[in-house]
Amino acid sequence: MGIRLIVLGMLAGVVGMQAFVKPSTGLPLHLSEYQIFEGLPSDLKPAAGFKLYDLATTLFTDYAEKQRLIKLPPGNRLQRVGDGLPVFPEGTMLVKTFYYYNDKQYPTRGKRLIETRVMVLSNGQWTWGTYLWDDSGTEAMLVNTSTKIKIDWRDGVDRHIQYVVPSHGDCVKCHNSAGKFMPIGPTIRNLRLGPAFAPSLPVWQDSSYTLQQRVGAYVEVNCAHCHNPDGFCARSGLDLRWRATLTDQRALGKMIKFMRKGRMPLIGTTIVHQEGVALLEKYLKNLSNK
């Protein structure tokens, strides 16, 4: 029954998202038109007005590196509302660039830029686009369809994957919240943006936190954007937000099974996150022994 509910939740989400799934309009065709980077794009040096930010716990995307930037209109700031998403001022721009080091142990050996995702708040609504980098890493073009890219890199071992750049419609499935397209990662509880924003969400890899806290942070960031009452998989009945303690051993076992088969997350990964699965398996074993 649980698996059936998950599938039904996904199908219901597809129907509900049809109004969103349309090509990007009004966005620049070239990423360079935004003037996000200074100098060589491959240096990823933010231009004036763009600030780097980070997250306590990050989404797994096939081990890709990510640079996160935010640009606020002059004289504006983020407003806190609880520990969820802040109130973003009109004109806010969020930028996330995905890339791989040729050899992660030796970053000076260069990197390969893959995609940059841009979100702009205009007239109270978020407009978004995905830009695919050329092989030289000098320009990125707006794309609406899903694209597969062969990636080879090294992080102690040789790795080879078929990275998937999501389609415009794919983005909607994860970013939907009660019928609105919204940011996912930079919640107040997860945001690192200078001294004013110190996250309360645990770092899932940090063993100084309890196992339950680490699992809670991991599923909050990797699963809860779909598995919540307002998300794409709402009908699954599985609520994986931070304050919803995961104690259902049967549901947890199914999650692990789906992850092992590469079926969860549904979008954004092509390989199994072995470290994440190991964390959930350890937690399940801990629950079983109580």
TORVEXDO-195172 format. One record per residue: z, x, y of N, C-alpha, C, O in turn; residue number from 0. Coordinates in steps of 0.1 Angstrom, whole numbers, plus 5000, padded with zeros to 4 digits. Layout:
# TORVEXDO-195172
PT  nzz  nxx  nyy cazz caxx cayy  czz  cxx  cyy  ozz  oxx  oyy   n
PT    Z    X    Y    Z    X    Y    Z    X    Y    Z    X    Y NUM
...
//
This chain:
# TORVEXDO-195172
PT  nzz  nxx  nyy cazz caxx cayy  czz  cxx  cyy  ozz  oxx  oyy   n
PT 5000 5008 4988 5000 5000 5000 5000 5009 5013 4993 5005 5022   0
PT 5008 5020 5012 5009 5028 5024 4995 5034 5027 4992 5035 5039   1
PT 4987 5039 5017 4974 5045 5020 4965 5034 5025 4957 5037 5035   2
PT 4966 5022 5020 4957 5011 5025 4960 5008 5039 4951 5006 5047   3
PT 4973 5008 5043 4977 5006 5057 4971 5017 5066 4966 5014 5077   4
PT 4972 5029 5062 4966 5040 5070 4951 5038 5072 4947 5040 5083   5
PT 4944 5035 5061 4929 5032 5063 4927 5021 5072 4918 5021 5080   6
PT 4934 5010 5070 4932 4998 5079 4935 5001 5093 4928 4997 5102   7
PT 4945 5010 5095 4948 5014 5109 4937 5021 5115 4934 5019 5127   8
PT 4930 5030 5108 4919 5038 5113 4907 5029 5116 4901 5030 5126   9
PT 4905 5019 5107 4893 5010 5109 4896 5001 5121 4887 4999 5129  10
PT 4908 4996 5123 4911 4988 5134 4909 4996 5147 4905 4991 5157  11
PT 4913 5009 5147 4911 5018 5158 4897 5019 5162 4894 5019 5174  12
PT 4888 5020 5152 4874 5022 5154 4868 5010 5162 4861 5011 5171  13
PT 4872 4998 5157 4868 4986 5164 4873 4985 5178 4865 4982 5188  14
PT 4886 4988 5180 4891 4988 5194 4886 4998 5203 4887 4996 5216  15
PT 4880 5009 5198 4875 5019 5207 4861 5018 5211 4856 5026 5219  16
PT 4854 5008 5206 4839 5007 5209 4836 5008 5224 4826 5013 5228  17
PT 4844 5001 5232 4841 5001 5246 4842 5015 5253 4835 5017 5263  18
PT 4850 5024 5246 4851 5037 5252 4839 5046 5248 4836 5055 5256  19
PT 4833 5044 5237 4824 5054 5231 4810 5052 5238 4801 5045 5234  20
PT 4808 5060 5249 4796 5060 5256 4794 5074 5262 4804 5081 5264  21
PT 4782 5079 5264 4780 5092 5270 4787 5094 5283 4789 5085 5291  22
PT 4792 5106 5285 4798 5110 5298 4788 5108 5309 4776 5112 5308  23
PT 4792 5101 5320 4783 5099 5332 4790 5105 5344 4802 5104 5345  24
PT 4782 5110 5353 4788 5115 5366 4795 5128 5365 4800 5133 5375  25
PT 4794 5135 5353 4800 5148 5352 4790 5159 5353 4778 5156 5350  26
PT 4794 5170 5359 4784 5181 5359 4779 5185 5346 4786 5184 5336  27
PT 4766 5189 5345 4760 5193 5332 4765 5207 5328 4766 5211 5317  28
PT 4768 5215 5339 4772 5229 5336 4787 5231 5340 4791 5226 5351  29
PT 4794 5237 5332 4809 5239 5334 4811 5248 5347 4821 5246 5354  30
PT 4801 5257 5350 4803 5265 5362 4803 5258 5375 4808 5263 5385  31
PT 4798 5245 5375 4798 5237 5387 4813 5233 5391 4815 5230 5403  32
PT 4822 5234 5382 4836 5231 5385 4843 5243 5392 4853 5241 5398  33
PT 4837 5255 5390 4843 5267 5396 4857 5269 5391 4867 5271 5399  34
PT 4859 5268 5378 4872 5269 5371 4876 5284 5370 4888 5287 5371  35
PT 4866 5293 5367 4869 5307 5364 4864 5316 5375 4854 5313 5382  36
PT 4871 5327 5377 4867 5337 5386 4862 5349 5378 4867 5353 5368  37
PT 4850 5354 5383 4844 5366 5376 4838 5362 5363 4832 5351 5362  38
PT 4838 5370 5353 4832 5367 5340 4840 5356 5333 4852 5357 5332  39
PT 4833 5346 5329 4840 5335 5322 4848 5340 5310 4859 5334 5307  40
PT 4843 5350 5303 4850 5354 5291 4863 5361 5294 4871 5362 5285  41
PT 4866 5364 5307 4879 5369 5311 4889 5358 5312 4901 5361 5312  42
PT 4884 5346 5313 4893 5334 5315 4903 5336 5326 4915 5332 5325  43
PT 4898 5341 5337 4907 5343 5349 4906 5330 5357 4895 5327 5363  44
PT 4917 5323 5359 4916 5310 5366 4913 5313 5381 4917 5322 5387  45
PT 4904 5304 5386 4901 5304 5400 4912 5299 5409 4922 5293 5403  46
PT 4911 5300 5422 4922 5295 5431 4924 5280 5429 4914 5273 5428  47
PT 4936 5276 5428 4940 5262 5427 4943 5258 5412 4949 5248 5410  48
PT 4938 5266 5403 4941 5263 5389 4953 5271 5384 4954 5283 5386  49
PT 4962 5264 5377 4974 5271 5372 4975 5270 5357 4972 5260 5351  50
PT 4979 5281 5351 4981 5282 5337 4994 5274 5333 5004 5274 5340  51
PT 4993 5267 5322 5005 5261 5317 5004 5262 5301 4994 5265 5296  52
PT 5016 5260 5295 5017 5262 5281 5025 5250 5275 5031 5243 5283  53
PT 5026 5249 5262 5034 5239 5255 5044 5246 5246 5041 5256 5240  54
PT 5055 5239 5244 5065 5244 5235 5059 5244 5220 5060 5254 5213  55
PT 5054 5233 5216 5047 5232 5203 5033 5227 5206 5031 5218 5213  56
PT 5024 5234 5199 5010 5231 5202 5003 5225 5190 5007 5226 5178  57
PT 4992 5218 5193 4983 5212 5182 4976 5223 5174 4970 5232 5180  58
PT 4976 5221 5161 4968 5230 5153 4953 5227 5153 4950 5215 5151  59
PT 4945 5236 5157 4930 5234 5157 4923 5246 5150 4917 5254 5157  60
PT 4925 5246 5137 4918 5257 5129 4921 5271 5134 4913 5280 5135  61
PT 4934 5273 5139 4938 5286 5144 4931 5291 5156 4932 5303 5160  62
PT 4925 5282 5164 4918 5286 5176 4929 5289 5187 4940 5283 5187  63
PT 4926 5299 5195 4934 5302 5207 4930 5291 5218 4919 5286 5218  64
PT 4940 5289 5227 4937 5279 5237 4943 5283 5251 4954 5288 5251  65
PT 4935 5282 5261 4940 5284 5274 4940 5270 5281 4930 5263 5281  66
PT 4952 5267 5287 4954 5254 5294 4956 5256 5309 4964 5264 5313  67
PT 4948 5248 5316 4949 5249 5331 4951 5235 5337 4946 5225 5331  68
PT 4957 5235 5348 4959 5223 5356 4956 5226 5370 4960 5236 5376  69
PT 4949 5216 5377 4946 5217 5391 4951 5204 5398 4946 5194 5394  70
PT 4960 5206 5407 4965 5194 5415 4959 5194 5429 4956 5205 5434  71
PT 4956 5183 5434 4951 5182 5448 4961 5189 5458 4974 5188 5455  72
PT 4957 5196 5468 4966 5202 5477 4977 5193 5482 4975 5181 5486  73
PT 4989 5198 5482 5001 5190 5487 5006 5180 5477 5015 5172 5481  74
PT 5001 5180 5465 5006 5170 5455 5013 5177 5444 5012 5189 5442  75
PT 5022 5170 5437 5029 5175 5425 5030 5165 5414 5028 5153 5417  76
PT 5034 5170 5403 5036 5160 5392 5050 5153 5394 5059 5159 5399  77
PT 5050 5141 5390 5063 5133 5391 5068 5130 5377 5061 5126 5368  78
PT 5081 5133 5376 5088 5131 5363 5091 5116 5361 5096 5109 5370  79
PT 5088 5111 5349 5092 5098 5345 5097 5099 5330 5089 5099 5321  80
PT 5110 5100 5329 5116 5103 5316 5111 5116 5311 5110 5126 5318  81
PT 5108 5117 5297 5103 5129 5292 5089 5127 5286 5085 5136 5278  82
PT 5083 5116 5289 5069 5114 5284 5059 5121 5294 5062 5131 5300  83
PT 5047 5115 5295 5037 5121 5304 5042 5120 5318 5048 5109 5322  84
PT 5040 5130 5326 5043 5129 5340 5033 5119 5347 5023 5116 5341  85
PT 5036 5116 5359 5027 5108 5368 5018 5119 5374 5022 5127 5382  86
PT 5005 5118 5371 4995 5128 5376 4990 5122 5389 4986 5111 5390  87
PT 4989 5130 5400 4983 5125 5412 4968 5124 5411 4961 5130 5403  88
PT 4962 5115 5419 4948 5112 5419 4941 5125 5422 4944 5133 5431  89
PT 4930 5128 5414 4923 5140 5415 4927 5152 5406 4921 5163 5407  90
PT 4938 5150 5398 4942 5160 5389 4931 5164 5379 4924 5155 5375  91
PT 4930 5177 5376 4921 5182 5366 4928 5189 5356 4936 5198 5359  92
PT 4926 5186 5343 4932 5193 5332 4920 5200 5324 4910 5194 5322  93
PT 4922 5213 5321 4912 5221 5314 4917 5228 5302 4928 5234 5303  94
PT 4911 5227 5291 4915 5234 5279 4903 5241 5273 4893 5235 5269  95
PT 4904 5254 5271 4894 5262 5266 4898 5268 5252 4909 5273 5251  96
PT 4889 5266 5242 4892 5270 5229 4883 5283 5226 4872 5283 5229  97
PT 4890 5292 5220 4883 5305 5217 4889 5312 5205 4900 5309 5201  98
PT 4882 5322 5200 4888 5331 5190 4886 5345 5194 4876 5349 5199  99
PT 4897 5353 5192 4895 5368 5193 4887 5373 5181 4888 5368 5170 100
PT 4878 5382 5183 4871 5388 5172 4880 5394 5162 4878 5393 5150 101
PT 4891 5400 5167 4902 5405 5159 4915 5403 5166 4918 5409 5176 102
PT 4923 5393 5161 4935 5389 5168 4945 5400 5170 4953 5401 5180 103
PT 4945 5410 5161 4954 5421 5162 4950 5431 5173 4957 5439 5177 104
PT 4937 5430 5177 4931 5439 5187 4924 5430 5197 4911 5430 5197 105
PT 4931 5423 5206 4924 5414 5216 4914 5421 5225 4904 5415 5229 106
PT 4915 5434 5227 4905 5441 5236 4892 5442 5229 4882 5446 5236 107
PT 4891 5439 5217 4877 5439 5210 4869 5427 5213 4858 5425 5207 108
PT 4874 5419 5222 4866 5407 5227 4870 5394 5220 4877 5393 5210 109
PT 4864 5384 5226 4867 5370 5221 4854 5362 5221 4844 5366 5228 110
PT 4854 5351 5214 4842 5342 5215 4847 5329 5220 4855 5322 5214 111
PT 4841 5324 5231 4844 5311 5237 4837 5301 5229 4825 5302 5226 112
PT 4844 5290 5226 4837 5279 5218 4835 5267 5226 4823 5262 5227 113
PT 4845 5261 5232 4844 5249 5240 4854 5248 5250 4865 5254 5249 114
PT 4851 5240 5261 4861 5237 5271 4861 5222 5273 4850 5216 5275 115
PT 4873 5217 5273 4874 5202 5275 4880 5200 5289 4890 5206 5293 116
PT 4874 5191 5296 4878 5188 5310 4882 5173 5311 4875 5164 5306 117
PT 4893 5171 5318 4898 5157 5321 4900 5156 5336 4907 5165 5342 118
PT 4895 5146 5343 4897 5144 5357 4902 5130 5360 4896 5120 5355 119
PT 4912 5129 5368 4918 5116 5371 4911 5111 5384 4913 5117 5394 120
PT 4904 5100 5382 4896 5095 5394 4897 5080 5394 4895 5073 5384 121
PT 4902 5074 5405 4904 5060 5407 4913 5054 5396 4911 5043 5391 122
PT 4923 5062 5393 4933 5057 5383 4929 5058 5369 4937 5054 5360 123
PT 4917 5064 5366 4913 5065 5352 4908 5079 5349 4903 5086 5358 124
PT 4910 5083 5337 4906 5097 5333 4892 5097 5328 4888 5089 5319 125
PT 4884 5106 5334 4871 5109 5330 4871 5122 5322 4879 5131 5326 126
PT 4864 5123 5311 4865 5135 5303 4851 5140 5298 4842 5132 5296 127
PT 4851 5152 5295 4838 5158 5290 4841 5171 5282 4851 5178 5284 128
PT 4833 5174 5272 4834 5186 5264 4822 5195 5267 4810 5190 5267 129
PT 4825 5207 5269 4814 5217 5273 4813 5228 5262 4823 5234 5259 130
PT 4801 5230 5257 4799 5239 5246 4794 5252 5252 4784 5252 5259 131
PT 4800 5263 5249 4797 5276 5254 4784 5282 5247 4783 5280 5235 132
PT 4776 5289 5255 4765 5296 5249 4770 5309 5242 4781 5313 5243 133
PT 4761 5315 5234 4765 5327 5226 4769 5339 5234 4777 5347 5230 134
PT 4764 5339 5247 4768 5350 5255 4781 5348 5263 4787 5357 5269 135
PT 4787 5336 5262 4799 5333 5269 4798 5333 5284 4808 5336 5291 136
PT 4786 5330 5289 4784 5330 5304 4783 5316 5309 4785 5314 5321 137
PT 4780 5306 5301 4778 5292 5306 4781 5282 5295 4779 5285 5283 138
PT 4786 5271 5299 4789 5260 5289 4782 5247 5294 4782 5244 5306 139
PT 4776 5240 5284 4769 5228 5288 4776 5215 5282 4782 5216 5272 140
PT 4775 5205 5290 4781 5192 5286 4775 5187 5273 4762 5186 5272 141
PT 4783 5183 5263 4778 5177 5251 4785 5164 5248 4797 5162 5252 142
PT 4778 5155 5242 4784 5142 5238 4785 5140 5223 4792 5132 5218 143
PT 4777 5148 5215 4777 5146 5201 4785 5158 5194 4787 5168 5200 144
PT 4789 5155 5182 4797 5165 5175 4788 5177 5171 4776 5175 5167 145
PT 4793 5189 5171 4786 5201 5168 4794 5210 5159 4806 5212 5161 146
PT 4787 5215 5149 4793 5225 5140 4789 5239 5143 4778 5242 5146 147
PT 4799 5248 5143 4796 5262 5147 4803 5271 5137 4815 5270 5134 148
PT 4795 5281 5132 4800 5290 5122 4808 5301 5130 4803 5307 5139 149
PT 4821 5302 5126 4830 5312 5133 4835 5322 5123 4840 5318 5112 150
PT 4834 5334 5126 4840 5345 5118 4850 5353 5127 4846 5357 5138 151
PT 4862 5355 5123 4871 5363 5130 4882 5369 5121 4881 5366 5109 152
PT 4890 5377 5126 4900 5384 5118 4914 5382 5124 4915 5385 5136 153
PT 4924 5379 5116 4938 5379 5121 4947 5385 5110 4957 5379 5106 154
PT 4943 5397 5106 4949 5403 5095 4942 5402 5082 4942 5411 5073 155
PT 4934 5391 5081 4925 5389 5070 4912 5383 5076 4912 5378 5087 156
PT 4901 5385 5069 4888 5379 5074 4888 5364 5072 4892 5359 5061 157
PT 4884 5357 5082 4883 5342 5081 4869 5338 5085 4863 5344 5094 158
PT 4865 5327 5079 4852 5321 5081 4853 5306 5080 4858 5301 5070 159
PT 4849 5299 5091 4850 5285 5091 4838 5279 5097 4830 5286 5104 160
PT 4836 5266 5095 4826 5258 5103 4834 5249 5113 4838 5238 5110 161
PT 4836 5255 5125 4844 5248 5135 4836 5236 5140 4824 5236 5141 162
PT 4843 5225 5142 4837 5212 5146 4841 5209 5160 4853 5206 5163 163
PT 4831 5209 5169 4834 5204 5183 4833 5189 5183 4823 5183 5178 164
PT 4843 5182 5187 4843 5167 5186 4833 5160 5195 4829 5166 5205 165
PT 4829 5149 5190 4820 5141 5199 4828 5134 5210 4840 5134 5210 166
PT 4821 5128 5219 4827 5120 5230 4836 5109 5224 4847 5107 5228 167
PT 4831 5102 5214 4838 5092 5207 4850 5097 5199 4861 5090 5199 168
PT 4849 5108 5193 4860 5114 5186 4872 5116 5195 4884 5114 5192 169
PT 4869 5121 5207 4880 5124 5217 4888 5111 5220 4900 5111 5221 170
PT 4881 5100 5220 4887 5087 5223 4898 5083 5213 4909 5078 5216 171
PT 4895 5086 5200 4903 5082 5189 4917 5087 5190 4927 5080 5188 172
PT 4918 5100 5194 4931 5106 5196 4938 5104 5209 4950 5103 5210 173
PT 4930 5102 5219 4935 5101 5233 4938 5086 5237 4942 5084 5248 174
PT 4935 5077 5228 4938 5063 5231 4952 5060 5231 4960 5063 5222 175
PT 4957 5053 5242 4971 5048 5242 4970 5034 5248 4969 5033 5260 176
PT 4972 5024 5240 4972 5010 5244 4959 5007 5251 4959 5000 5261 177
PT 4948 5012 5247 4935 5009 5253 4931 5018 5264 4921 5015 5271 178
PT 4939 5027 5268 4936 5036 5279 4934 5051 5274 4941 5055 5265 179
PT 4925 5058 5280 4923 5072 5277 4933 5080 5284 4933 5080 5297 180
PT 4941 5088 5277 4952 5095 5283 4953 5109 5278 4949 5112 5267 181
PT 4959 5118 5286 4963 5132 5281 4972 5130 5269 4979 5120 5268 182
PT 4973 5141 5261 4982 5140 5249 4993 5151 5250 5005 5147 5250 183
PT 4989 5163 5252 4999 5174 5251 5009 5176 5262 5021 5178 5258 184
PT 5006 5175 5275 5015 5179 5285 5025 5168 5289 5026 5164 5300 185
PT 5034 5164 5279 5045 5156 5282 5056 5164 5288 5056 5177 5287 186
PT 5065 5158 5295 5076 5165 5302 5084 5173 5291 5089 5184 5294 187
PT 5086 5166 5280 5094 5173 5269 5087 5185 5263 5094 5193 5256 188
PT 5074 5186 5265 5067 5197 5258 5061 5207 5268 5055 5217 5264 189
PT 5062 5204 5281 5054 5212 5291 5062 5224 5296 5073 5224 5299 190
PT 5054 5235 5296 5059 5247 5303 5050 5250 5315 5039 5254 5314 191
PT 5056 5248 5327 5048 5250 5339 5057 5255 5350 5062 5247 5359 192
PT 5061 5267 5349 5070 5273 5359 5084 5269 5357 5087 5261 5348 193
PT 5093 5273 5366 5108 5270 5364 5111 5255 5365 5121 5251 5360 194
PT 5103 5247 5371 5106 5233 5373 5104 5225 5360 5109 5214 5359 195
PT 5096 5231 5351 5093 5224 5338 5097 5233 5326 5089 5241 5323 196
PT 5109 5230 5321 5113 5237 5309 5114 5227 5297 5122 5218 5298 197
PT 5106 5229 5287 5105 5218 5277 5118 5216 5269 5125 5226 5266 198
PT 5120 5204 5264 5131 5201 5255 5127 5200 5241 5135 5201 5232 199
PT 5114 5199 5239 5109 5198 5225 5110 5211 5218 5106 5222 5224 200
PT 5115 5212 5206 5116 5225 5199 5103 5231 5197 5092 5225 5196 201
PT 5103 5244 5195 5091 5252 5190 5092 5251 5175 5101 5256 5169 202
PT 5082 5245 5169 5082 5242 5155 5084 5254 5146 5089 5253 5135 203
PT 5079 5266 5151 5081 5278 5142 5094 5285 5144 5097 5294 5136 204
PT 5103 5280 5153 5115 5287 5157 5126 5283 5147 5131 5271 5147 205
PT 5131 5292 5139 5141 5288 5128 5155 5286 5134 5164 5283 5127 206
PT 5157 5289 5147 5170 5286 5153 5172 5271 5155 5184 5267 5156 207
PT 5162 5263 5154 5163 5249 5154 5165 5244 5140 5162 5251 5130 208
PT 5171 5232 5138 5172 5226 5125 5159 5223 5119 5149 5221 5127 209
PT 5158 5222 5106 5146 5219 5099 5140 5205 5104 5128 5203 5106 210
PT 5149 5195 5106 5145 5182 5110 5139 5183 5124 5130 5176 5127 211
PT 5145 5191 5133 5140 5192 5147 5126 5198 5147 5117 5194 5154 212
PT 5124 5208 5138 5111 5215 5138 5101 5206 5132 5089 5206 5137 213
PT 5104 5198 5122 5094 5189 5116 5091 5178 5127 5080 5174 5128 214
PT 5102 5173 5134 5100 5163 5144 5090 5168 5155 5082 5160 5159 215
PT 5092 5180 5159 5083 5186 5169 5069 5187 5164 5059 5184 5171 216
PT 5067 5192 5152 5054 5194 5146 5046 5181 5145 5035 5180 5149 217
PT 5053 5170 5139 5045 5158 5138 5043 5150 5151 5034 5143 5153 218
PT 5053 5152 5160 5051 5147 5174 5038 5152 5180 5030 5144 5186 219
PT 5035 5165 5179 5023 5171 5185 5011 5169 5177 5000 5168 5182 220
PT 5012 5170 5164 5000 5170 5155 4996 5157 5149 4985 5155 5145 221
PT 5005 5147 5150 5003 5134 5143 5005 5122 5152 4998 5112 5151 222
PT 5015 5123 5161 5020 5111 5168 5010 5105 5178 5012 5093 5181 223
PT 5001 5113 5183 4991 5107 5192 4983 5096 5186 4978 5087 5193 224
PT 4981 5096 5172 4975 5085 5165 4985 5076 5159 4984 5063 5159 225
PT 4995 5082 5153 5005 5074 5146 5017 5070 5155 5028 5076 5154 226
PT 5015 5060 5163 5025 5054 5171 5020 5039 5174 5008 5036 5171 227
PT 5029 5031 5178 5025 5016 5180 5013 5014 5189 5007 5003 5188 228
PT 5010 5023 5198 4999 5021 5207 4987 5030 5204 4977 5031 5211 229
PT 4987 5037 5193 4977 5047 5190 4966 5042 5180 4966 5031 5176 230
PT 4957 5051 5177 4945 5048 5169 4949 5043 5155 4942 5035 5150 231
PT 4960 5048 5150 4964 5044 5136 4976 5035 5137 4985 5036 5128 232
PT 4977 5027 5147 4989 5019 5148 4992 5010 5136 5004 5008 5132 233
PT 4982 5005 5130 4983 4996 5119 4988 5003 5106 4992 4996 5096 234
PT 4989 5016 5106 4994 5023 5094 5009 5020 5093 5015 5021 5082 235
PT 5016 5016 5104 5030 5014 5104 5038 5026 5105 5050 5026 5104 236
PT 5032 5038 5106 5039 5050 5106 5041 5055 5121 5031 5058 5128 237
PT 5053 5056 5125 5056 5060 5139 5061 5075 5138 5072 5077 5133 238
PT 5054 5084 5143 5058 5098 5142 5061 5105 5155 5061 5117 5157 239
PT 5065 5096 5165 5069 5102 5178 5082 5109 5176 5090 5107 5167 240
PT 5086 5117 5186 5097 5126 5186 5110 5119 5182 5118 5124 5174 241
PT 5113 5107 5187 5126 5101 5185 5126 5093 5172 5136 5087 5168 242
PT 5115 5092 5165 5114 5084 5153 5117 5094 5141 5107 5101 5137 243
PT 5129 5094 5136 5132 5103 5126 5125 5100 5113 5125 5089 5108 244
PT 5118 5110 5107 5110 5109 5095 5119 5111 5083 5122 5123 5079 245
PT 5123 5100 5076 5132 5101 5064 5126 5094 5052 5131 5095 5041 246
PT 5114 5088 5054 5108 5081 5043 5101 5091 5034 5090 5096 5037 247
PT 5107 5094 5023 5102 5105 5014 5088 5101 5008 5080 5110 5006 248
PT 5086 5088 5005 5073 5084 5000 5062 5086 5010 5051 5091 5007 249
PT 5064 5082 5023 5054 5084 5033 5052 5099 5036 5041 5103 5038 250
PT 5063 5107 5036 5061 5121 5038 5053 5127 5027 5045 5136 5030 251
PT 5056 5123 5015 5048 5129 5004 5033 5126 5005 5025 5134 5002 252
PT 5030 5114 5010 5016 5110 5012 5009 5118 5023 4998 5122 5022 253
PT 5017 5120 5034 5012 5128 5045 5009 5142 5040 4998 5148 5043 254
PT 5018 5148 5032 5015 5162 5027 5003 5162 5018 4995 5171 5018 255
PT 5001 5151 5010 4990 5150 5001 4977 5150 5009 4967 5157 5005 256
PT 4977 5141 5019 4965 5140 5028 4962 5153 5034 4950 5157 5035 257
PT 4972 5160 5039 4970 5173 5046 4965 5183 5037 4956 5191 5040 258
PT 4970 5183 5024 4965 5193 5014 4950 5191 5011 4943 5200 5008 259
PT 4946 5178 5012 4932 5175 5009 4923 5177 5021 4911 5174 5021 260
PT 4929 5181 5033 4921 5182 5045 4917 5169 5052 4908 5169 5060 261
PT 4925 5159 5049 4922 5145 5054 4931 5141 5066 4929 5131 5072 262
PT 4940 5150 5069 4949 5147 5081 4952 5161 5087 4955 5170 5080 263
PT 4951 5162 5100 4946 5152 5109 4931 5148 5107 4923 5156 5101 264
PT 4927 5136 5110 4914 5131 5108 4904 5138 5116 4892 5140 5111 265
PT 4907 5142 5128 4898 5149 5137 4904 5162 5142 4916 5163 5144 266
PT 4896 5172 5144 4901 5184 5150 4904 5196 5141 4907 5207 5146 267
PT 4903 5193 5128 4906 5204 5119 4896 5204 5107 4891 5193 5104 268
PT 4892 5215 5102 4883 5216 5091 4890 5224 5079 4885 5224 5068 269
PT 4901 5230 5082 4909 5237 5072 4923 5232 5072 4928 5227 5082 270
PT 4930 5235 5061 4944 5231 5060 4953 5240 5067 4952 5252 5066 271
PT 4962 5235 5075 4972 5243 5082 4984 5246 5072 4993 5238 5070 272
PT 4982 5257 5065 4991 5260 5054 5006 5261 5059 5015 5257 5052 273
PT 5008 5267 5071 5022 5269 5076 5028 5255 5079 5040 5253 5076 274
PT 5020 5246 5084 5025 5233 5087 5028 5225 5075 5039 5218 5074 275
PT 5020 5226 5065 5022 5219 5052 5035 5225 5045 5043 5217 5040 276
PT 5036 5238 5046 5048 5244 5040 5061 5239 5047 5071 5237 5040 277
PT 5061 5237 5060 5072 5232 5067 5076 5218 5062 5087 5215 5060 278
PT 5066 5210 5061 5068 5196 5056 5073 5196 5042 5082 5188 5038 279
PT 5067 5204 5034 5072 5205 5020 5086 5209 5019 5094 5204 5010 280
PT 5090 5219 5027 5104 5223 5027 5113 5212 5031 5124 5210 5026 281
PT 5109 5205 5041 5117 5193 5046 5118 5183 5036 5129 5177 5034 282
PT 5107 5179 5029 5108 5169 5018 5117 5174 5007 5125 5165 5002 283
PT 5117 5186 5003 5126 5191 4993 5140 5190 4997 5149 5187 4989 284
PT 5143 5193 5010 5156 5192 5016 5161 5177 5015 5173 5175 5012 285
PT 5152 5168 5018 5156 5154 5018 5159 5149 5003 5168 5142 5001 286
PT 5151 5154 4994 5152 5151 4980 5165 5156 4974 5171 5149 4965 287
PT 5170 5167 4979 5182 5172 4974 5195 5166 4979 5206 5169 4975 288
PT 5194 5158 4989 5206 5151 4995 5211 5140 4987 5220 5133 4991 289
//
